[in-house]
Amino acid sequence: MVPESAQLNMPICIDGRMLNDGGAGTGVGQYARTLIAALQTAGICPSVLKDGGPARHRPRIRKLLAAARPWSRVAFFSDQGFYVRDVFREAQVFFNMHKRPMPIALPGRPGIMHWSYPLPLQIRGWRNLYTVHDVMPLDPGIPSPVDGARLRTMLNALRDTGGEFVTVSDTARSQIISQMGWPMHMVATCHQAADISGARQGALPESLCEGDYLLYVGAVEARKNLLRLLEAYHASGSPTPLVISGPDGLDAAAVDARIRMTPGAIRLGLQPRDRVLQLIAGARALILVSLAEGFGLPVAEAMALGTPVISADVPALAEVGGGATLLVDPLNIAALRDGLIAIDSDPLLRDRLSRLGAKRAQHFALEPYAQRLLKLYGIA
C-alpha cells in the first residue's frame, strides 16, 4: 500500500490508446490493463488519457491543419479520466510534420504519465515515462511491420524532450541500449505481470479436450518460428493436436498453408482474452519457440495457470522462464522434435515443470508488480 501522501501528491495517468481492443488482449492493450490492475492493488486509481473520438466529419485537409498546429493540446477532465479529441492519430501526423512529440496540457497538479508504448506525445510539466517493449524493428534481420527508422527517430526525440524509458525485461533493456547507443541509465527494467483473472469457463473450441492438446498463442508471423515448429511437430509423430491461436502477422499465408499440410495442426484466429486464458489453462503444454522476444507474456501466463512450457532458448524467454521451462534450440528441428516428444509423453516432466512454473509465476503476480512500479515511480 502506498502512503496516502504519496497518492495525493503524485497523480498517475496511463494512456488508453489500446484499452478498447474489443477484449482481444492485444499485447500493448493487455500491458495497459495489467498496469492499471496492478496499481489498483496498491490502492492507486490511475487516470486514463483517452481519445475524445476521431474527427470523422472533418474534411481531410482540416484534419491535417489541425494536426499541424504547433502549440499544446488541452485535455479535458471527465469522471473516467482525461480526453483529447483524436489525440493518438493527430499525434502521429504532428510528429511527421514537426519531428517532436505533440505536447498536451492536463488540468490539475503534475504527476507521472506512464505511456504504454513509445507514442509521440508528451504531458507538459509531468514526468513522461515511455514503455519500450522491444526494439526488434531496429534489427534488419527481424521482419517487422513497424518502420524501424521512424521508431529510432521517435525514441531519440522523446529522449531529447526529457522522456524516460522503461522496458519489460533485462534482455530488452540490453538490446535497446545497444541498438540506440544510449548510456545504461537511460532505460530501466520493470518485469510486467501476468494477470490471469477472467478465464472463460465451459467447452473449448474445435472440440478440444482439456489436457489433450499442445498450444501456441501469439501472432502468426515469421519471427515466431512457426514453420520450424510445424516441421518438428510432424516429425515427432505426436497424436496430440497442435493448436495455433492468434491473429495474422507477417507471412501468415505461408504458415496457414503449412498448417493445412500438417495432420493434427489446428489454426484458431484471434481469440478474446478470456478464451486465450482458457486455452492456456487447458493445454497439455504451451509452446513458444520464437526467434526473438522482448518478454514472452504467454510463458508467464502459462506458468501462473499451472501449464508446463517449452520455450526457445533465447535470452528473453529464458529470463522470464527462470529455470522453470523446457528450453530448446529454436533453430534445431531435431531439438524441437525431441522437446515436443518429451513434454507430450512424460507426465512426470509436465508435473515438475508445472510446479516450478507456479513458483516462478509468483514473481509476475500483480502485487509484486505493483511494488516494482512504485519503486520505478520513486514513491515506494
C-alpha positions, -999 to +999 in steps of 0.1 A: +000+000+000+013+035-009+013+061+018-017+085+014+006+115+010+023+098-020-011+091-036-023+127-031+009+144-043+017+122-073-012+116-097-006+088-122-020+086-157-020+058-183-027+062-220-058+044-232-048+040-268-052+002-269-076-003-240-106-006-263-093-035-284-125-055-282-112-077-254-088-094-277-060-090-253-035-075-278+000-071-263+000-034-257-036-033-246-031-061-221+000-044-208-020-012-201-049-032-185-024-050-163-007-018-154-039-003-141-049-035-123-016-037-105-017+000-094-052-006-081-039-034-059-016-008-043-046+015-036-039+038-066-066+045-091-047+060-121-064+083-146-066+073-182-059+096-212-084+088-238-091+097-274-120+121-275-132+104-307-120+106-343-129+137-362-148+117-388-169+146-401-139+170-408-125+170-443-090+156-446-074+190-452-089+203-419-076+172-401-041+179-414-043+216-405-055+206-370-026+182-366-001+209-379-008+233-350+025+237-332+010+245-298-001+223-269-035+205-270-056+210-239-070+178-223-105+179-207-113+161-175-142+137-171-151+111-144-132+085-163-100+105-168-087+129-194-096+131-231-083+150-262-101+148-295-084+125-320-052+126-299-035+094-309-040+098-347-032+135-346+000+129-326+014+107-354+007+134-380+021+161-357+053+141-353+057+136-391+055+173-395+074+187-366+097+157-356+089+162-319+062+148-296+029+166-295+025+185-262-006+181-241-016+202-211-035+184-184-055+202-157-045+198-121-012+192-104+016+174-123+024+138-119+036+107-138+024+099-173+031+062-180+028+056-217+022+020-227+042+024-259+066+050-274+038+074-285+049+108-299+031+126-271+043+145-240+024+159-210+037+193-202+052+196-167+048+159-160+073+131-157+068+112-190+077+075-188+076+055-221+074+017-222+096+003-250+086-034-252+114-042-276+134-027-305+131-056-329+120-032-357+155-017-355+171-050-364+170-055-401+173-093-396+139-094-379+108-089-402+085-062-386+055-042-398+069-012-378+091+014-396+124+010-378+139+043-390+108+062-378+109+044-344+145+053-339+138+090-347+109+090-323+128+074-294+156+100-298+130+128-300+113+115-268+147+113-251+157+148-262+125+163-248+131+148-213+113+115-217+123+085-195+122+049-206+113+015-191+111-019-206+098-053-196+130-075-193+167-071-188+172-087-222+151-060-238+169-033-219+203-045-231+190-046-267+175-011-265+207+003-251+228-014-278+206-005-307+201+031-297+236+037-285+223+051-252+240+051-218+229+023-194+210+047-171+186+058-199+164+026-196+150+009-165+137-027-163+103-035-147+092-071-154+055-069-163+028-090-146+006-119-159-030-111-150-048-144-153-082-133-139-113-139-160-106-171-178-136-184-197-154-215-185-172-242-204-165-261-236-133-255-256-134-246-293-129-271-321-140-300-299-107-298-280-104-317-248-087-304-217-051-316-213-051-332-247-036-305-270-004-286-274-008-248-278+009-219-294-005-184-286+006-153-305+008-136-338+012-158-368+044-144-383+080-153-393+098-144-360+076-168-341+093-197-358+061-215-366+073-232-398+101-250-379+076-258-351+052-274-376+080-294-392+092-306-358+056-314-348+051-335-379+085-353-373+075-361-337+046-382-348+026-369-319-011-378-319-018-348-297-033-318-317-011-287-321-033-256-318-021-224-332-041-194-319-036-158-328-040-131-354-024-129-388+010-113-389+038-112-415+039-144-436+007-157-422-003-171-456+028-193-457+021-206-421-015-213-429-005-233-459+018-254-438-008-259-412-032-273-438-005-297-448+003-309-413-020-336-399-031-327-363-024-290-366-054-267-359-055-229-366-076-206-345-078-169-353-076-141-328-095-151-297-110-129-269-089-126-238-110-149-217-108-176-244-070-173-246-066-179-209-090-208-211-069-223-239-037-219-220-051-234-188-065-264-206-034-272-227-011-301-221+017-277-227+024-242-241+049-240-269+067-207-276+098-211-297+102-176-311+134-165-326+132-132-307+110-118-279+111-087-256+093-106-228+070-135-239+039-129-219+022-163-227+051-180-209+044-161-177+006-167-181+011-204-186+033-208-155+007-189-135-021-212-148-001-243-140+006-252-176+041-266-185+061-247-211+085-254-239+102-222-249+131-212-272+165-209-256+166-172-264+176-146-238+142-130-230+123-163-228+150-179-207+149-148-184+111-150-179+111-188-175+137-185-148+146-222-150+110-234-149+106-241-186+119-267-210+144-248-232+151-259-267+172-245-296+147-228-319+168-233-350+173-271-345+144-291-359+156-323-341+158-304-307+123-291-312+110-325-321+126-341-291+112-314-268+077-320-282+080-357-277+093-353-241+066-329-229+038-348-248+047-382-235+062-377-200+036-367-173+063-366-146+082-340-166+050-320-171+042-322-133+077-310-125+075-281-149+041-272-136+053-270-100+084-250-110+064-227-131+038-220-104+067-209-081+083-188-107+050-172-116+047-156-082+073-130-094+048-120-121+017-116-099+000-082-096+011-074-061+049-078-067+045-059-100+028-031-082+058-028-058+082-028-088+061+000-104+061+021-072+099+017-069+101+028-106+080+058-099+100+067-068+071+066-044+076+032-028 
